[in-house]
């Protein structure tokens, strides 16, 4: 008697819920990207607002500087020789700080160095 052998091929694939794991990874990646997008968007908005506040402060400081320059110019124009003499200043006379005698003396001292 011949025995007939029946061979059945069964392909059982056990992927250990591969589809669920891929979905979780994709969902997690999307969540991380969404959070980073919100963070960078908020960071950009806050930087724009800070820049506008600094521009307002810069205009205020520029106004203060121009007022101080105007005060300086008005006081600078009021200072003259009579005002300085009234405060006790005296006009200096031009003197020669380096003449030939001083130069000759210093060169002879240089030759006598040890």
DADA-V103607 format. One record per pair of residues at least 24 apart in sequence whose ideal C-beta (glycine too) atoms are under 8 Angstrom apart, sorted by the first residue. I is the first residue (numbers start at 1). GAP is how many residues later the second one is. Records with the same first field share a line. If there is no record, write none. Layout:
I: GAP ; GAP
This chain:
none
